[in-house]
Amino acid sequence: MSATPLDYRRSQCRRDGCTRKRRHPDRAQFCSGLCADLDALLSKVERTCRESSSNPATVELWTSTVEAVDAITQVVRLHSRIWRESQPDKLLSP
Ligand SMILES: [Zn+2]
């Protein structure tokens, strides 16, 4: 039986910007501990920015957080790609 789009969404990592699949879709919402930590960081910063919205530094805090998370997403994507290309006989991802 082939996967439907709904099944695909269900097995997708919950973090915005991550396209990896969850390794244990039945018990984990993220593909990795790193994504879980990044999602927690984003939620925490978002909450702080909302609670301290009159502080102009929250704009820089939010911008810096999004840039850092985007950079880590790119590191993971490039690492996976280069690792896969160096291991053509293997089916597992790092
Ligand atoms: Zn992920």
PDB file of the backbone (N, CA, C, O) and the ligand in Angstrom, with CONECT records:
HET     ZN  A 101       1
ATOM      1  N   MET A   1       0.843  -1.194   0.000  1.00  0.00           N
ATOM      2  CA  MET A   1       0.000   0.000   0.000  1.00  0.00           C
ATOM      3  C   MET A   1       0.882   1.250   0.000  1.00  0.00           C
ATOM      4  O   MET A   1       1.823   1.345   0.788  1.00  0.00           O
ATOM      5  N   SER A   2       0.586   2.191  -0.867  1.00  0.00           N
ATOM      6  CA  SER A   2       1.429   3.388  -0.948  1.00  0.00           C
ATOM      7  C   SER A   2       0.959   4.442   0.057  1.00  0.00           C
ATOM      8  O   SER A   2      -0.195   4.445   0.488  1.00  0.00           O
ATOM      9  N   ALA A   3       1.882   5.334   0.416  1.00  0.00           N
ATOM     10  CA  ALA A   3       1.579   6.361   1.410  1.00  0.00           C
ATOM     11  C   ALA A   3       0.733   7.462   0.781  1.00  0.00           C
ATOM     12  O   ALA A   3       1.010   7.899  -0.336  1.00  0.00           O
ATOM     13  N   THR A   4      -0.273   7.900   1.479  1.00  0.00           N
ATOM     14  CA  THR A   4      -1.089   9.027   1.021  1.00  0.00           C
ATOM     15  C   THR A   4      -0.434  10.317   1.502  1.00  0.00           C
ATOM     16  O   THR A   4       0.432  10.279   2.375  1.00  0.00           O
ATOM     17  N   PRO A   5      -0.837  11.460   0.943  1.00  0.00           N
ATOM     18  CA  PRO A   5      -0.274  12.732   1.429  1.00  0.00           C
ATOM     19  C   PRO A   5      -0.474  12.919   2.926  1.00  0.00           C
ATOM     20  O   PRO A   5       0.377  13.505   3.596  1.00  0.00           O
ATOM     21  N   LEU A   6      -1.588  12.427   3.455  1.00  0.00           N
ATOM     22  CA  LEU A   6      -1.847  12.562   4.887  1.00  0.00           C
ATOM     23  C   LEU A   6      -0.814  11.760   5.676  1.00  0.00           C
ATOM     24  O   LEU A   6      -0.277  12.250   6.670  1.00  0.00           O
ATOM     25  N   ASP A   7      -0.533  10.536   5.241  1.00  0.00           N
ATOM     26  CA  ASP A   7       0.485   9.716   5.903  1.00  0.00           C
ATOM     27  C   ASP A   7       1.830  10.415   5.850  1.00  0.00           C
ATOM     28  O   ASP A   7       2.596  10.378   6.812  1.00  0.00           O
ATOM     29  N   TYR A   8       2.116  11.057   4.713  1.00  0.00           N
ATOM     30  CA  TYR A   8       3.390  11.754   4.544  1.00  0.00           C
ATOM     31  C   TYR A   8       3.508  12.877   5.559  1.00  0.00           C
ATOM     32  O   TYR A   8       4.543  13.037   6.206  1.00  0.00           O
ATOM     33  N   ARG A   9       2.425  13.667   5.696  1.00  0.00           N
ATOM     34  CA  ARG A   9       2.442  14.771   6.659  1.00  0.00           C
ATOM     35  C   ARG A   9       2.632  14.254   8.078  1.00  0.00           C
ATOM     36  O   ARG A   9       3.356  14.849   8.876  1.00  0.00           O
ATOM     37  N   ARG A  10       1.985  13.157   8.378  1.00  0.00           N
ATOM     38  CA  ARG A  10       2.071  12.606   9.728  1.00  0.00           C
ATOM     39  C   ARG A  10       3.479  12.173  10.072  1.00  0.00           C
ATOM     40  O   ARG A  10       3.888  12.256  11.230  1.00  0.00           O
ATOM     41  N   SER A  11       4.234  11.708   9.075  1.00  0.00           N
ATOM     42  CA  SER A  11       5.564  11.203   9.383  1.00  0.00           C
ATOM     43  C   SER A  11       6.630  12.296   9.267  1.00  0.00           C
ATOM     44  O   SER A  11       7.809  12.059   9.528  1.00  0.00           O
ATOM     45  N   GLN A  12       6.194  13.498   8.870  1.00  0.00           N
ATOM     46  CA  GLN A  12       7.114  14.620   8.714  1.00  0.00           C
ATOM     47  C   GLN A  12       7.477  15.214  10.076  1.00  0.00           C
ATOM     48  O   GLN A  12       6.645  15.272  10.981  1.00  0.00           O
ATOM     49  N   CYS A  13       8.721  15.651  10.204  1.00  0.00           N
ATOM     50  CA  CYS A  13       9.158  16.342  11.421  1.00  0.00           C
ATOM     51  C   CYS A  13       8.277  17.572  11.643  1.00  0.00           C
ATOM     52  O   CYS A  13       7.909  18.257  10.689  1.00  0.00           O
ATOM     53  N   ARG A  14       7.941  17.850  12.909  1.00  0.00           N
ATOM     54  CA  ARG A  14       7.022  18.942  13.212  1.00  0.00           C
ATOM     55  C   ARG A  14       7.659  20.326  13.151  1.00  0.00           C
ATOM     56  O   ARG A  14       6.951  21.332  13.089  1.00  0.00           O
ATOM     57  N   ARG A  15       8.998  20.385  13.168  1.00  0.00           N
ATOM     58  CA  ARG A  15       9.650  21.708  13.199  1.00  0.00           C
ATOM     59  C   ARG A  15       9.544  22.404  11.846  1.00  0.00           C
ATOM     60  O   ARG A  15       9.807  21.796  10.809  1.00  0.00           O
ATOM     61  N   ASP A  16       9.159  23.675  11.856  1.00  0.00           N
ATOM     62  CA  ASP A  16       9.084  24.463  10.623  1.00  0.00           C
ATOM     63  C   ASP A  16      10.435  24.501   9.943  1.00  0.00           C
ATOM     64  O   ASP A  16      11.452  24.749  10.591  1.00  0.00           O
ATOM     65  N   GLY A  17      10.455  24.257   8.649  1.00  0.00           N
ATOM     66  CA  GLY A  17      11.690  24.324   7.893  1.00  0.00           C
ATOM     67  C   GLY A  17      12.403  22.992   7.770  1.00  0.00           C
ATOM     68  O   GLY A  17      13.279  22.851   6.917  1.00  0.00           O
ATOM     69  N   CYS A  18      12.062  22.011   8.589  1.00  0.00           N
ATOM     70  CA  CYS A  18      12.713  20.709   8.515  1.00  0.00           C
ATOM     71  C   CYS A  18      11.892  19.789   7.624  1.00  0.00           C
ATOM     72  O   CYS A  18      10.677  19.675   7.786  1.00  0.00           O
ATOM     73  N   THR A  19      12.560  19.137   6.687  1.00  0.00           N
ATOM     74  CA  THR A  19      11.852  18.265   5.750  1.00  0.00           C
ATOM     75  C   THR A  19      12.128  16.792   6.033  1.00  0.00           C
ATOM     76  O   THR A  19      11.708  15.918   5.275  1.00  0.00           O
ATOM     77  N   ARG A  20      12.844  16.520   7.138  1.00  0.00           N
ATOM     78  CA  ARG A  20      13.181  15.139   7.444  1.00  0.00           C
ATOM     79  C   ARG A  20      11.985  14.392   8.019  1.00  0.00           C
ATOM     80  O   ARG A  20      11.030  14.985   8.521  1.00  0.00           O
ATOM     81  N   LYS A  21      12.073  13.074   7.927  1.00  0.00           N
ATOM     82  CA  LYS A  21      11.002  12.243   8.485  1.00  0.00           C
ATOM     83  C   LYS A  21      11.304  11.915   9.939  1.00  0.00           C
ATOM     84  O   LYS A  21      12.457  11.867  10.366  1.00  0.00           O
ATOM     85  N   ARG A  22      10.228  11.692  10.680  1.00  0.00           N
ATOM     86  CA  ARG A  22      10.400  11.253  12.064  1.00  0.00           C
ATOM     87  C   ARG A  22      10.837   9.797  12.061  1.00  0.00           C
ATOM     88  O   ARG A  22      10.305   8.979  11.312  1.00  0.00           O
ATOM     89  N   ARG A  23      11.812   9.482  12.905  1.00  0.00           N
ATOM     90  CA  ARG A  23      12.281   8.098  12.961  1.00  0.00           C
ATOM     91  C   ARG A  23      11.290   7.202  13.678  1.00  0.00           C
ATOM     92  O   ARG A  23      11.179   6.016  13.370  1.00  0.00           O
ATOM     93  N   HIS A  24      10.562   7.776  14.647  1.00  0.00           N
ATOM     94  CA  HIS A  24       9.575   7.004  15.401  1.00  0.00           C
ATOM     95  C   HIS A  24       8.261   7.778  15.402  1.00  0.00           C
ATOM     96  O   HIS A  24       7.888   8.359  16.421  1.00  0.00           O
ATOM     97  N   PRO A  25       7.547   7.792  14.255  1.00  0.00           N
ATOM     98  CA  PRO A  25       6.348   8.623  14.142  1.00  0.00           C
ATOM     99  C   PRO A  25       5.294   8.310  15.195  1.00  0.00           C
ATOM    100  O   PRO A  25       4.453   9.153  15.504  1.00  0.00           O
ATOM    101  N   ASP A  26       5.337   7.103  15.746  1.00  0.00           N
ATOM    102  CA  ASP A  26       4.326   6.730  16.736  1.00  0.00           C
ATOM    103  C   ASP A  26       4.581   7.378  18.088  1.00  0.00           C
ATOM    104  O   ASP A  26       3.650   7.536  18.878  1.00  0.00           O
ATOM    105  N   ARG A  27       5.844   7.761  18.375  1.00  0.00           N
ATOM    106  CA  ARG A  27       6.108   8.307  19.704  1.00  0.00           C
ATOM    107  C   ARG A  27       6.942   9.580  19.702  1.00  0.00           C
ATOM    108  O   ARG A  27       7.237  10.100  20.778  1.00  0.00           O
ATOM    109  N   ALA A  28       7.335  10.106  18.553  1.00  0.00           N
ATOM    110  CA  ALA A  28       8.119  11.342  18.525  1.00  0.00           C
ATOM    111  C   ALA A  28       7.543  12.290  17.482  1.00  0.00           C
ATOM    112  O   ALA A  28       7.125  11.867  16.404  1.00  0.00           O
ATOM    113  N   GLN A  29       7.526  13.589  17.819  1.00  0.00           N
ATOM    114  CA  GLN A  29       6.990  14.572  16.873  1.00  0.00           C
ATOM    115  C   GLN A  29       8.073  15.146  15.971  1.00  0.00           C
ATOM    116  O   GLN A  29       7.779  15.799  14.970  1.00  0.00           O
ATOM    117  N   PHE A  30       9.335  14.896  16.336  1.00  0.00           N
ATOM    118  CA  PHE A  30      10.449  15.488  15.594  1.00  0.00           C
ATOM    119  C   PHE A  30      11.356  14.396  15.049  1.00  0.00           C
ATOM    120  O   PHE A  30      11.319  13.256  15.512  1.00  0.00           O
ATOM    121  N   CYS A  31      12.175  14.757  14.054  1.00  0.00           N
ATOM    122  CA  CYS A  31      13.081  13.781  13.451  1.00  0.00           C
ATOM    123  C   CYS A  31      14.275  13.505  14.352  1.00  0.00           C
ATOM    124  O   CYS A  31      14.917  12.462  14.230  1.00  0.00           O
ATOM    125  N   SER A  32      14.574  14.430  15.252  1.00  0.00           N
ATOM    126  CA  SER A  32      15.770  14.273  16.069  1.00  0.00           C
ATOM    127  C   SER A  32      15.650  15.111  17.338  1.00  0.00           C
ATOM    128  O   SER A  32      14.777  15.971  17.455  1.00  0.00           O
ATOM    129  N   GLY A  33      16.541  14.840  18.279  1.00  0.00           N
ATOM    130  CA  GLY A  33      16.592  15.652  19.489  1.00  0.00           C
ATOM    131  C   GLY A  33      16.952  17.087  19.174  1.00  0.00           C
ATOM    132  O   GLY A  33      16.493  18.011  19.844  1.00  0.00           O
ATOM    133  N   LEU A  34      17.781  17.276  18.146  1.00  0.00           N
ATOM    134  CA  LEU A  34      18.164  18.631  17.741  1.00  0.00           C
ATOM    135  C   LEU A  34      16.932  19.436  17.337  1.00  0.00           C
ATOM    136  O   LEU A  34      16.774  20.578  17.769  1.00  0.00           O
ATOM    137  N   CYS A  35      16.062  18.856  16.517  1.00  0.00           N
ATOM    138  CA  CYS A  35      14.850  19.563  16.094  1.00  0.00           C
ATOM    139  C   CYS A  35      13.936  19.836  17.287  1.00  0.00           C
ATOM    140  O   CYS A  35      13.319  20.898  17.362  1.00  0.00           O
ATOM    141  N   ALA A  36      13.845  18.900  18.209  1.00  0.00           N
ATOM    142  CA  ALA A  36      13.028  19.118  19.410  1.00  0.00           C
ATOM    143  C   ALA A  36      13.586  20.295  20.202  1.00  0.00           C
ATOM    144  O   ALA A  36      12.829  21.135  20.686  1.00  0.00           O
ATOM    145  N   ASP A  37      14.921  20.357  20.334  1.00  0.00           N
ATOM    146  CA  ASP A  37      15.547  21.458  21.066  1.00  0.00           C
ATOM    147  C   ASP A  37      15.342  22.793  20.347  1.00  0.00           C
ATOM    148  O   ASP A  37      15.061  23.806  20.988  1.00  0.00           O
ATOM    149  N   LEU A  38      15.481  22.798  19.020  1.00  0.00           N
ATOM    150  CA  LEU A  38      15.308  24.039  18.258  1.00  0.00           C
ATOM    151  C   LEU A  38      13.863  24.530  18.350  1.00  0.00           C
ATOM    152  O   LEU A  38      13.617  25.729  18.485  1.00  0.00           O
ATOM    153  N   ASP A  39      12.919  23.607  18.279  1.00  0.00           N
ATOM    154  CA  ASP A  39      11.509  23.990  18.386  1.00  0.00           C
ATOM    155  C   ASP A  39      11.227  24.568  19.775  1.00  0.00           C
ATOM    156  O   ASP A  39      10.494  25.547  19.913  1.00  0.00           O
ATOM    157  N   ALA A  40      11.815  23.952  20.794  1.00  0.00           N
ATOM    158  CA  ALA A  40      11.635  24.464  22.167  1.00  0.00           C
ATOM    159  C   ALA A  40      12.240  25.855  22.299  1.00  0.00           C
ATOM    160  O   ALA A  40      11.656  26.729  22.940  1.00  0.00           O
ATOM    161  N   LEU A  41      13.416  26.064  21.693  1.00  0.00           N
ATOM    162  CA  LEU A  41      14.062  27.379  21.740  1.00  0.00           C
ATOM    163  C   LEU A  41      13.194  28.435  21.053  1.00  0.00           C
ATOM    164  O   LEU A  41      12.999  29.528  21.585  1.00  0.00           O
ATOM    165  N   LEU A  42      12.674  28.102  19.864  1.00  0.00           N
ATOM    166  CA  LEU A  42      11.820  29.042  19.134  1.00  0.00           C
ATOM    167  C   LEU A  42      10.579  29.395  19.957  1.00  0.00           C
ATOM    168  O   LEU A  42      10.180  30.558  20.019  1.00  0.00           O
ATOM    169  N   SER A  43       9.981  28.398  20.580  1.00  0.00           N
ATOM    170  CA  SER A  43       8.778  28.654  21.388  1.00  0.00           C
ATOM    171  C   SER A  43       9.106  29.556  22.574  1.00  0.00           C
ATOM    172  O   SER A  43       8.355  30.475  22.901  1.00  0.00           O
ATOM    173  N   LYS A  44      10.247  29.275  23.215  1.00  0.00           N
ATOM    174  CA  LYS A  44      10.645  30.064  24.384  1.00  0.00           C
ATOM    175  C   LYS A  44      10.912  31.517  23.995  1.00  0.00           C
ATOM    176  O   LYS A  44      10.460  32.440  24.673  1.00  0.00           O
ATOM    177  N   VAL A  45      11.651  31.715  22.896  1.00  0.00           N
ATOM    178  CA  VAL A  45      11.982  33.076  22.445  1.00  0.00           C
ATOM    179  C   VAL A  45      10.715  33.811  22.007  1.00  0.00           C
ATOM    180  O   VAL A  45      10.538  34.994  22.302  1.00  0.00           O
ATOM    181  N   GLU A  46       9.837  33.098  21.301  1.00  0.00           N
ATOM    182  CA  GLU A  46       8.584  33.707  20.849  1.00  0.00           C
ATOM    183  C   GLU A  46       7.768  34.192  22.050  1.00  0.00           C
ATOM    184  O   GLU A  46       7.208  35.288  22.032  1.00  0.00           O
ATOM    185  N   ARG A  47       7.710  33.363  23.087  1.00  0.00           N
ATOM    186  CA  ARG A  47       6.972  33.722  24.302  1.00  0.00           C
ATOM    187  C   ARG A  47       7.594  34.959  24.960  1.00  0.00           C
ATOM    188  O   ARG A  47       6.879  35.874  25.369  1.00  0.00           O
ATOM    189  N   THR A  48       8.918  34.982  25.059  1.00  0.00           N
ATOM    190  CA  THR A  48       9.613  36.128  25.673  1.00  0.00           C
ATOM    191  C   THR A  48       9.360  37.402  24.872  1.00  0.00           C
ATOM    192  O   THR A  48       9.103  38.465  25.437  1.00  0.00           O
ATOM    193  N   CYS A  49       9.439  37.277  23.534  1.00  0.00           N
ATOM    194  CA  CYS A  49       9.211  38.454  22.682  1.00  0.00           C
ATOM    195  C   CYS A  49       7.789  38.978  22.857  1.00  0.00           C
ATOM    196  O   CYS A  49       7.569  40.189  22.877  1.00  0.00           O
ATOM    197  N   ARG A  50       6.822  38.066  22.984  1.00  0.00           N
ATOM    198  CA  ARG A  50       5.432  38.484  23.161  1.00  0.00           C
ATOM    199  C   ARG A  50       5.253  39.173  24.516  1.00  0.00           C
ATOM    200  O   ARG A  50       4.592  40.206  24.621  1.00  0.00           O
ATOM    201  N   GLU A  51       5.858  38.576  25.553  1.00  0.00           N
ATOM    202  CA  GLU A  51       5.692  39.121  26.906  1.00  0.00           C
ATOM    203  C   GLU A  51       6.447  40.436  27.098  1.00  0.00           C
ATOM    204  O   GLU A  51       6.070  41.245  27.946  1.00  0.00           O
ATOM    205  N   SER A  52       7.515  40.659  26.313  1.00  0.00           N
ATOM    206  CA  SER A  52       8.319  41.885  26.453  1.00  0.00           C
ATOM    207  C   SER A  52       8.266  42.699  25.173  1.00  0.00           C
ATOM    208  O   SER A  52       9.269  43.275  24.753  1.00  0.00           O
ATOM    209  N   SER A  53       7.094  42.743  24.554  1.00  0.00           N
ATOM    210  CA  SER A  53       6.989  43.360  23.227  1.00  0.00           C
ATOM    211  C   SER A  53       7.335  44.846  23.226  1.00  0.00           C
ATOM    212  O   SER A  53       7.652  45.404  22.175  1.00  0.00           O
ATOM    213  N   SER A  54       7.278  45.504  24.407  1.00  0.00           N
ATOM    214  CA  SER A  54       7.631  46.932  24.440  1.00  0.00           C
ATOM    215  C   SER A  54       9.147  47.136  24.417  1.00  0.00           C
ATOM    216  O   SER A  54       9.617  48.252  24.197  1.00  0.00           O
ATOM    217  N   ASN A  55       9.906  46.075  24.641  1.00  0.00           N
ATOM    218  CA  ASN A  55      11.378  46.178  24.608  1.00  0.00           C
ATOM    219  C   ASN A  55      11.866  46.044  23.161  1.00  0.00           C
ATOM    220  O   ASN A  55      11.676  44.997  22.543  1.00  0.00           O
ATOM    221  N   PRO A  56      12.496  47.099  22.613  1.00  0.00           N
ATOM    222  CA  PRO A  56      12.901  47.047  21.204  1.00  0.00           C
ATOM    223  C   PRO A  56      13.927  45.950  20.899  1.00  0.00           C
ATOM    224  O   PRO A  56      14.074  45.551  19.744  1.00  0.00           O
ATOM    225  N   ALA A  57      14.638  45.458  21.924  1.00  0.00           N
ATOM    226  CA  ALA A  57      15.644  44.405  21.691  1.00  0.00           C
ATOM    227  C   ALA A  57      15.001  43.086  21.275  1.00  0.00           C
ATOM    228  O   ALA A  57      15.683  42.202  20.757  1.00  0.00           O
ATOM    229  N   THR A  58      13.677  42.944  21.499  1.00  0.00           N
ATOM    230  CA  THR A  58      13.033  41.681  21.117  1.00  0.00           C
ATOM    231  C   THR A  58      13.061  41.475  19.600  1.00  0.00           C
ATOM    232  O   THR A  58      13.062  40.337  19.129  1.00  0.00           O
ATOM    233  N   VAL A  59      13.086  42.568  18.840  1.00  0.00           N
ATOM    234  CA  VAL A  59      13.151  42.445  17.374  1.00  0.00           C
ATOM    235  C   VAL A  59      14.467  41.759  16.983  1.00  0.00           C
ATOM    236  O   VAL A  59      14.490  40.843  16.160  1.00  0.00           O
ATOM    237  N   GLU A  60      15.563  42.229  17.597  1.00  0.00           N
ATOM    238  CA  GLU A  60      16.861  41.627  17.307  1.00  0.00           C
ATOM    239  C   GLU A  60      16.925  40.185  17.821  1.00  0.00           C
ATOM    240  O   GLU A  60      17.482  39.306  17.164  1.00  0.00           O
ATOM    241  N   LEU A  61      16.347  39.956  19.006  1.00  0.00           N
ATOM    242  CA  LEU A  61      16.329  38.592  19.558  1.00  0.00           C
ATOM    243  C   LEU A  61      15.630  37.638  18.596  1.00  0.00           C
ATOM    244  O   LEU A  61      16.148  36.561  18.304  1.00  0.00           O
ATOM    245  N   TRP A  62      14.448  38.031  18.099  1.00  0.00           N
ATOM    246  CA  TRP A  62      13.688  37.158  17.214  1.00  0.00           C
ATOM    247  C   TRP A  62      14.422  36.946  15.894  1.00  0.00           C
ATOM    248  O   TRP A  62      14.520  35.822  15.403  1.00  0.00           O
ATOM    249  N   THR A  63      14.943  38.049  15.317  1.00  0.00           N
ATOM    250  CA  THR A  63      15.656  37.948  14.044  1.00  0.00           C
ATOM    251  C   THR A  63      16.879  37.041  14.180  1.00  0.00           C
ATOM    252  O   THR A  63      17.125  36.191  13.324  1.00  0.00           O
ATOM    253  N   SER A  64      17.641  37.224  15.254  1.00  0.00           N
ATOM    254  CA  SER A  64      18.844  36.413  15.463  1.00  0.00           C
ATOM    255  C   SER A  64      18.487  34.947  15.662  1.00  0.00           C
ATOM    256  O   SER A  64      19.186  34.063  15.166  1.00  0.00           O
ATOM    257  N   THR A  65      17.410  34.686  16.382  1.00  0.00           N
ATOM    258  CA  THR A  65      17.005  33.295  16.630  1.00  0.00           C
ATOM    259  C   THR A  65      16.618  32.616  15.325  1.00  0.00           C
ATOM    260  O   THR A  65      17.044  31.492  15.058  1.00  0.00           O
ATOM    261  N   VAL A  66      15.813  33.292  14.512  1.00  0.00           N
ATOM    262  CA  VAL A  66      15.384  32.705  13.239  1.00  0.00           C
ATOM    263  C   VAL A  66      16.593  32.464  12.328  1.00  0.00           C
ATOM    264  O   VAL A  66      16.682  31.425  11.673  1.00  0.00           O
ATOM    265  N   GLU A  67      17.522  33.425  12.290  1.00  0.00           N
ATOM    266  CA  GLU A  67      18.728  33.251  11.466  1.00  0.00           C
ATOM    267  C   GLU A  67      19.550  32.059  11.936  1.00  0.00           C
ATOM    268  O   GLU A  67      20.040  31.275  11.123  1.00  0.00           O
ATOM    269  N   ALA A  68      19.700  31.923  13.266  1.00  0.00           N
ATOM    270  CA  ALA A  68      20.497  30.816  13.816  1.00  0.00           C
ATOM    271  C   ALA A  68      19.834  29.467  13.493  1.00  0.00           C
ATOM    272  O   ALA A  68      20.507  28.518  13.092  1.00  0.00           O
ATOM    273  N   VAL A  69      18.521  29.397  13.670  1.00  0.00           N
ATOM    274  CA  VAL A  69      17.804  28.135  13.395  1.00  0.00           C
ATOM    275  C   VAL A  69      17.877  27.810  11.903  1.00  0.00           C
ATOM    276  O   VAL A  69      18.075  26.653  11.530  1.00  0.00           O
ATOM    277  N   ASP A  70      17.718  28.820  11.053  1.00  0.00           N
ATOM    278  CA  ASP A  70      17.830  28.598   9.606  1.00  0.00           C
ATOM    279  C   ASP A  70      19.221  28.091   9.240  1.00  0.00           C
ATOM    280  O   ASP A  70      19.365  27.203   8.400  1.00  0.00           O
ATOM    281  N   ALA A  71      20.253  28.668   9.881  1.00  0.00           N
ATOM    282  CA  ALA A  71      21.631  28.243   9.599  1.00  0.00           C
ATOM    283  C   ALA A  71      21.838  26.789  10.010  1.00  0.00           C
ATOM    284  O   ALA A  71      22.471  26.024   9.282  1.00  0.00           O
ATOM    285  N   ILE A  72      21.308  26.400  11.174  1.00  0.00           N
ATOM    286  CA  ILE A  72      21.447  25.003  11.618  1.00  0.00           C
ATOM    287  C   ILE A  72      20.684  24.073  10.676  1.00  0.00           C
ATOM    288  O   ILE A  72      21.156  22.979  10.365  1.00  0.00           O
ATOM    289  N   THR A  73      19.512  24.503  10.223  1.00  0.00           N
ATOM    290  CA  THR A  73      18.747  23.705   9.257  1.00  0.00           C
ATOM    291  C   THR A  73      19.579  23.463   8.005  1.00  0.00           C
ATOM    292  O   THR A  73      19.598  22.357   7.466  1.00  0.00           O
ATOM    293  N   GLN A  74      20.267  24.509   7.546  1.00  0.00           N
ATOM    294  CA  GLN A  74      21.105  24.376   6.344  1.00  0.00           C
ATOM    295  C   GLN A  74      22.289  23.444   6.607  1.00  0.00           C
ATOM    296  O   GLN A  74      22.662  22.659   5.736  1.00  0.00           O
ATOM    297  N   VAL A  75      22.882  23.525   7.801  1.00  0.00           N
ATOM    298  CA  VAL A  75      23.998  22.639   8.152  1.00  0.00           C
ATOM    299  C   VAL A  75      23.538  21.177   8.109  1.00  0.00           C
ATOM    300  O   VAL A  75      24.219  20.325   7.538  1.00  0.00           O
ATOM    301  N   VAL A  76      22.384  20.893   8.713  1.00  0.00           N
ATOM    302  CA  VAL A  76      21.871  19.517   8.751  1.00  0.00           C
ATOM    303  C   VAL A  76      21.571  19.029   7.335  1.00  0.00           C
ATOM    304  O   VAL A  76      21.871  17.885   6.994  1.00  0.00           O
ATOM    305  N   ARG A  77      20.972  19.907   6.503  1.00  0.00           N
ATOM    306  CA  ARG A  77      20.614  19.528   5.136  1.00  0.00           C
ATOM    307  C   ARG A  77      21.871  19.223   4.319  1.00  0.00           C
ATOM    308  O   ARG A  77      21.941  18.206   3.628  1.00  0.00           O
ATOM    309  N   LEU A  78      22.857  20.112   4.407  1.00  0.00           N
ATOM    310  CA  LEU A  78      24.092  19.902   3.643  1.00  0.00           C
ATOM    311  C   LEU A  78      24.853  18.676   4.137  1.00  0.00           C
ATOM    312  O   LEU A  78      25.387  17.903   3.341  1.00  0.00           O
ATOM    313  N   HIS A  79      24.898  18.509   5.456  1.00  0.00           N
ATOM    314  CA  HIS A  79      25.596  17.354   6.010  1.00  0.00           C
ATOM    315  C   HIS A  79      24.948  16.054   5.521  1.00  0.00           C
ATOM    316  O   HIS A  79      25.644  15.127   5.106  1.00  0.00           O
ATOM    317  N   SER A  80      23.620  15.992   5.571  1.00  0.00           N
ATOM    318  CA  SER A  80      22.914  14.789   5.116  1.00  0.00           C
ATOM    319  C   SER A  80      23.200  14.516   3.644  1.00  0.00           C
ATOM    320  O   SER A  80      23.454  13.376   3.254  1.00  0.00           O
ATOM    321  N   ARG A  81      23.154  15.576   2.827  1.00  0.00           N
ATOM    322  CA  ARG A  81      23.363  15.403   1.394  1.00  0.00           C
ATOM    323  C   ARG A  81      24.769  14.896   1.098  1.00  0.00           C
ATOM    324  O   ARG A  81      24.956  13.945   0.339  1.00  0.00           O
ATOM    325  N   ILE A  82      25.747  15.544   1.707  1.00  0.00           N
ATOM    326  CA  ILE A  82      27.140  15.166   1.452  1.00  0.00           C
ATOM    327  C   ILE A  82      27.420  13.768   1.999  1.00  0.00           C
ATOM    328  O   ILE A  82      28.137  12.988   1.373  1.00  0.00           O
ATOM    329  N   TRP A  83      26.858  13.451   3.160  1.00  0.00           N
ATOM    330  CA  TRP A  83      27.047  12.120   3.742  1.00  0.00           C
ATOM    331  C   TRP A  83      26.439  11.056   2.817  1.00  0.00           C
ATOM    332  O   TRP A  83      27.066  10.034   2.541  1.00  0.00           O
ATOM    333  N   ARG A  84      25.197  11.312   2.336  1.00  0.00           N
ATOM    334  CA  ARG A  84      24.542  10.338   1.435  1.00  0.00           C
ATOM    335  C   ARG A  84      25.358  10.149   0.163  1.00  0.00           C
ATOM    336  O   ARG A  84      25.521   9.026  -0.315  1.00  0.00           O
ATOM    337  N   GLU A  85      25.880  11.266  -0.394  1.00  0.00           N
ATOM    338  CA  GLU A  85      26.650  11.177  -1.632  1.00  0.00           C
ATOM    339  C   GLU A  85      27.956  10.421  -1.436  1.00  0.00           C
ATOM    340  O   GLU A  85      28.491   9.841  -2.381  1.00  0.00           O
ATOM    341  N   SER A  86      28.476  10.426  -0.189  1.00  0.00           N
ATOM    342  CA  SER A  86      29.725   9.714   0.074  1.00  0.00           C
ATOM    343  C   SER A  86      29.482   8.252   0.426  1.00  0.00           C
ATOM    344  O   SER A  86      30.432   7.477   0.530  1.00  0.00           O
ATOM    345  N   GLN A  87      28.217   7.864   0.611  1.00  0.00           N
ATOM    346  CA  GLN A  87      27.866   6.498   1.004  1.00  0.00           C
ATOM    347  C   GLN A  87      26.818   5.934   0.042  1.00  0.00           C
ATOM    348  O   GLN A  87      25.705   5.620   0.465  1.00  0.00           O
ATOM    349  N   PRO A  88      27.153   5.800  -1.233  1.00  0.00           N
ATOM    350  CA  PRO A  88      26.126   5.403  -2.203  1.00  0.00           C
ATOM    351  C   PRO A  88      25.539   4.011  -1.949  1.00  0.00           C
ATOM    352  O   PRO A  88      24.435   3.722  -2.409  1.00  0.00           O
ATOM    353  N   ASP A  89      26.239   3.164  -1.242  1.00  0.00           N
ATOM    354  CA  ASP A  89      25.743   1.799  -1.028  1.00  0.00           C
ATOM    355  C   ASP A  89      24.880   1.659   0.219  1.00  0.00           C
ATOM    356  O   ASP A  89      24.282   0.610   0.457  1.00  0.00           O
ATOM    357  N   LYS A  90      24.821   2.731   1.019  1.00  0.00           N
ATOM    358  CA  LYS A  90      24.082   2.637   2.271  1.00  0.00           C
ATOM    359  C   LYS A  90      22.696   3.280   2.138  1.00  0.00           C
ATOM    360  O   LYS A  90      22.518   4.267   1.423  1.00  0.00           O
ATOM    361  N   LEU A  91      21.743   2.709   2.828  1.00  0.00           N
ATOM    362  CA  LEU A  91      20.377   3.230   2.771  1.00  0.00           C
ATOM    363  C   LEU A  91      20.060   4.105   3.974  1.00  0.00           C
ATOM    364  O   LEU A  91      19.112   4.889   3.933  1.00  0.00           O
ATOM    365  N   LEU A  92      20.835   3.983   5.039  1.00  0.00           N
ATOM    366  CA  LEU A  92      20.545   4.725   6.270  1.00  0.00           C
ATOM    367  C   LEU A  92      21.092   6.140   6.178  1.00  0.00           C
ATOM    368  O   LEU A  92      22.128   6.374   5.556  1.00  0.00           O
ATOM    369  N   SER A  93      20.396   7.078   6.796  1.00  0.00           N
ATOM    370  CA  SER A  93      20.898   8.442   6.876  1.00  0.00           C
ATOM    371  C   SER A  93      21.646   8.603   8.195  1.00  0.00           C
ATOM    372  O   SER A  93      21.457   7.804   9.112  1.00  0.00           O
ATOM    373  N   PRO A  94      22.504   9.639   8.303  1.00  0.00           N
ATOM    374  CA  PRO A  94      23.292   9.797   9.537  1.00  0.00           C
ATOM    375  C   PRO A  94      22.399  10.112  10.724  1.00  0.00           C
ATOM    376  O   PRO A  94      22.891  10.277  11.841  1.00  0.00           O
TER     377      PRO A  94
HETATM  378 ZN    ZN A 101      13.475  17.735  12.028  1.00  0.00          ZN2+
END
